[in-house]
Amino acid sequence: MSDERHLLLVDDDDRIRNLLKEYLARAGFRVTAAADATAARRVLSVLDFDLMILDVMMPGEDGLSLTRWLRAESGPKAQTPILMLTARGLADERIEGLTLGADDYMAKPFEPQELLLRIGAILRRAMAARPTVPLRLSLGLCAFDLARGELTRGAAAVRLTEGETKLLRRLADRPHQPVDRTELARDAEGGGRGVDVQVTRLRRKIEADPRNPRYVQTVRGVGYMLAPDDA
């Protein structure tokens, strides 16, 4: 069900954080963990996530403050779904968290299976609300058909290898959003180096000037991003 959804888990309790990370990884999620809000901010500055699991009660900056900051950001990052966890089930705290923009709330202790069900429900709602990506993306003189995995230049087909098609599809699924290089490397022959080689080849096939790419962009410290004309 997760389809390699990337979760950010923020909790200052080492035992709970490690247990949850292991449990969610076994359930099929990719999980990045942070021990406090400062570490979470650093990770959020370079990566995008499908959902945040955020402890409310933390030393220093608490989860409510972190939620307020995230919702005040601009761009897709501000829309990241948030599931809040707390050892206190006080009604006023739940109301404040939901008012700030949290999507759901669970009080500790909780059943792990219920956590999975809540995560699944939030992700389904987020997917339903996500804008639909056009099935055909314009890339200057080229166009990419996501359904068929076909790249064309004018009326002529441009030959893509299986790896190039898979990479272009992954980038096209999230137009104008950086995709983590390590995420792309899991599907690429040769790992990260294989991704770089495929990107170089795609630029030669798509870009007017491959050395100054307009459509297949490098996002320093993160990975790559597809920037089509019409998405």
Secondary structure per residue as TSV (DSSP state, phi and psi in degrees):
chain	resnum	aa	ss	phi	psi
A	1	M	-	360.0	-30.5
A	2	S	-	-74.1	-32.8
A	3	D	S	51.2	46.2
A	4	E	S	58.3	38.2
A	5	R	-	-65.9	140.8
A	6	H	E	-99.4	119.9
A	7	L	E	-109.3	142.5
A	8	L	E	-106.8	118.9
A	9	L	E	-106.6	120.3
A	10	V	E	-121.2	111.6
A	11	D	-	-156.1	132.8
A	12	D	S	-81.3	-11.9
A	13	D	-	-83.8	110.4
A	14	D	H	-57.9	-41.9
A	15	R	H	-65.3	-49.4
A	16	I	H	-64.0	-42.9
A	17	R	H	-61.1	-44.8
A	18	N	H	-68.3	-40.1
A	19	L	H	-64.9	-44.9
A	20	L	H	-65.9	-40.0
A	21	K	H	-60.7	-44.6
A	22	E	H	-65.4	-43.1
A	23	Y	H	-64.4	-44.6
A	24	L	H	-70.0	-34.7
A	25	A	H	-65.1	-39.4
A	26	R	H	-65.9	-27.6
A	27	A	T	-79.3	-3.1
A	28	G	T	105.3	5.3
A	29	F	-	-90.3	153.2
A	30	R	E	-92.1	126.6
A	31	V	E	-124.6	126.9
A	32	T	E	-109.4	132.9
A	33	A	E	-113.5	145.3
A	34	A	E	-135.0	143.0
A	35	A	S	-87.0	-16.0
A	36	D	S	-159.6	178.4
A	37	A	H	-66.9	-34.2
A	38	T	H	-62.5	-46.3
A	39	A	H	-65.0	-37.1
A	40	A	H	-64.3	-40.7
A	41	R	H	-61.7	-40.6
A	42	R	H	-62.2	-44.7
A	43	V	H	-66.5	-41.5
A	44	L	H	-67.0	-20.7
A	45	S	T	-72.7	-18.5
A	46	V	T	-123.7	-13.6
A	47	L	-	-130.0	151.6
A	48	D	-	-104.6	149.3
A	49	F	-	-129.6	154.6
A	50	D	S	-81.8	-24.2
A	51	L	E	-165.3	146.3
A	52	M	E	-111.3	134.2
A	53	I	E	-107.9	114.1
A	54	L	E	-126.6	120.0
A	55	D	E	-73.1	136.7
A	56	V	S	-77.4	-48.6
A	57	M	-	-89.4	101.2
A	58	M	-	-135.4	149.4
A	59	P	S	-65.4	149.7
A	60	G	S	76.4	-130.7
A	61	E	S	-73.6	126.7
A	62	D	-	-88.5	176.2
A	63	G	H	-66.7	-30.1
A	64	L	H	-66.1	-42.7
A	65	S	H	-65.3	-40.7
A	66	L	H	-64.4	-39.0
A	67	T	H	-63.1	-43.5
A	68	R	H	-60.1	-43.3
A	69	W	H	-63.4	-45.7
A	70	L	H	-64.0	-42.9
A	71	R	H	-69.2	-19.0
A	72	A	H	-87.0	-9.8
A	73	E	S	-69.8	167.0
A	74	S	-	-106.1	159.5
A	75	G	S	85.7	-174.8
A	76	P	G	-59.7	-30.0
A	77	K	G	-58.0	-36.0
A	78	A	G	-65.8	-18.8
A	79	Q	G	-92.9	3.6
A	80	T	-	-57.7	123.4
A	81	P	-	-61.1	145.5
A	82	I	E	-127.7	127.7
A	83	L	E	-111.4	119.4
A	84	M	E	-94.8	140.8
A	85	L	E	-120.4	141.8
A	86	T	E	-154.4	153.0
A	87	A	S	-79.5	-12.1
A	88	R	-	-111.1	128.1
A	89	G	-	-100.4	34.0
A	90	L	-	-68.5	138.3
A	91	A	H	-62.6	-40.2
A	92	D	H	-67.2	-32.6
A	93	E	H	-69.7	-40.8
A	94	R	H	-62.1	-44.4
A	95	I	H	-62.3	-42.8
A	96	E	H	-63.1	-44.0
A	97	G	H	-61.7	-44.6
A	98	L	H	-68.9	-35.0
A	99	T	H	-65.1	-35.9
A	100	L	H	-73.6	-15.5
A	101	G	T	123.1	7.1
A	102	A	-	-66.1	147.6
A	103	D	S	-90.2	-25.2
A	104	D	E	-161.1	171.2
A	105	Y	E	-147.9	131.5
A	106	M	E	-131.8	136.1
A	107	A	E	-94.7	137.1
A	108	K	S	-79.1	146.5
A	109	P	S	-76.9	156.8
A	110	F	-	-139.7	162.4
A	111	E	-	-82.0	127.9
A	112	P	H	-54.8	-36.8
A	113	Q	H	-64.2	-36.2
A	114	E	H	-66.1	-38.3
A	115	L	H	-59.0	-44.6
A	116	L	H	-61.1	-41.4
A	117	L	H	-65.2	-40.7
A	118	R	H	-65.2	-43.1
A	119	I	H	-60.0	-46.4
A	120	G	H	-59.5	-41.6
A	121	A	H	-65.8	-42.2
A	122	I	H	-64.1	-44.4
A	123	L	H	-64.6	-37.2
A	124	R	H	-65.1	-40.6
A	125	R	H	-65.0	-41.5
A	126	A	H	-64.8	-39.5
A	127	M	H	-65.6	-39.7
A	128	A	H	-66.4	-30.6
A	129	A	H	-87.6	-10.8
A	130	R	S	-70.9	135.5
A	131	P	-	-58.5	142.3
A	132	T	-	-74.0	129.9
A	133	V	-	-77.9	130.3
A	134	P	-	-55.5	145.5
A	135	L	S	-76.0	-15.2
A	136	R	E	-131.9	118.8
A	137	L	E	-105.7	134.4
A	138	S	E	-88.2	128.1
A	139	L	E	-127.1	66.7
A	140	G	T	68.2	-121.5
A	141	L	T	-76.3	-10.6
A	142	C	E	-105.9	165.2
A	143	A	E	-143.3	145.6
A	144	F	E	-121.2	124.8
A	145	D	E	-94.4	108.6
A	146	L	T	-65.2	-40.5
A	147	A	T	-63.8	-42.1
A	148	R	T	-92.4	-16.3
A	149	G	T	68.5	34.9
A	150	E	E	-113.1	133.2
A	151	L	E	-106.7	131.3
A	152	T	E	-127.4	152.4
A	153	R	E	-123.1	106.1
A	154	G	T	65.4	-126.8
A	155	A	T	-94.5	-3.1
A	156	A	E	-95.4	138.5
A	157	A	E	-75.7	141.4
A	158	V	E	-106.8	122.7
A	159	R	-	-71.0	130.0
A	160	L	-	-120.4	143.4
A	161	T	-	-75.4	167.9
A	162	E	H	-59.8	-41.4
A	163	G	H	-66.2	-40.3
A	164	E	H	-65.5	-40.0
A	165	T	H	-62.8	-45.0
A	166	K	H	-62.9	-42.9
A	167	L	H	-65.2	-45.1
A	168	L	H	-64.1	-36.7
A	169	R	H	-64.6	-42.9
A	170	R	H	-62.0	-41.4
A	171	L	H	-69.4	-38.1
A	172	A	H	-70.4	-23.3
A	173	D	T	-65.5	-24.6
A	174	R	S	-131.2	65.8
A	175	P	T	-60.4	139.4
A	176	H	T	65.9	15.8
A	177	Q	S	-122.8	130.4
A	178	P	-	-62.6	138.3
A	179	V	E	-112.9	126.7
A	180	D	E	-57.6	130.8
A	181	R	H	-60.1	-37.4
A	182	T	H	-67.2	-31.5
A	183	E	H	-66.8	-44.1
A	184	L	H	-66.1	-33.5
A	185	A	H	-67.0	-24.7
A	186	R	T	-65.5	-24.8
A	187	D	T	-100.3	-4.2
A	188	A	S	-102.1	137.2
A	189	E	T	-67.9	125.9
A	190	G	T	92.5	4.5
A	191	G	H	65.7	-142.2
A	192	G	H	-59.8	-39.6
A	193	R	H	-64.4	-36.5
A	194	G	H	-63.3	-38.2
A	195	V	H	-61.3	-46.0
A	196	D	H	-61.3	-40.7
A	197	V	H	-63.9	-44.7
A	198	Q	H	-64.6	-38.5
A	199	V	H	-62.6	-43.4
A	200	T	H	-58.9	-43.0
A	201	R	H	-67.9	-40.3
A	202	L	H	-63.1	-39.1
A	203	R	H	-63.5	-37.9
A	204	R	H	-63.8	-29.5
A	205	K	H	-88.8	-23.0
A	206	I	H	-108.9	-44.7
A	207	E	-	-79.8	144.6
A	208	A	S	-68.8	-35.1
A	209	D	S	-132.3	93.3
A	210	P	T	-58.4	-24.8
A	211	R	T	-78.5	-17.4
A	212	N	S	-129.6	71.7
A	213	P	-	-66.0	137.1
A	214	R	S	-98.8	-33.6
A	215	Y	S	-105.0	-41.8
A	216	V	E	-102.8	93.3
A	217	Q	E	-98.0	148.1
A	218	T	E	-89.6	131.2
A	219	V	E	-108.8	104.8
A	220	R	T	-56.2	131.1
A	221	G	T	81.1	-3.8
A	222	V	T	-123.5	-68.3
A	223	G	E	172.8	-122.4
A	224	Y	E	-133.5	160.6
A	225	M	E	-145.1	138.6
A	226	L	E	-96.3	127.3
A	227	A	-	-120.2	75.7
A	228	P	-	-69.0	168.0
A	229	D	S	-75.1	-28.6
A	230	D	-	-123.5	31.4
A	231	A	-	-139.8	360.0
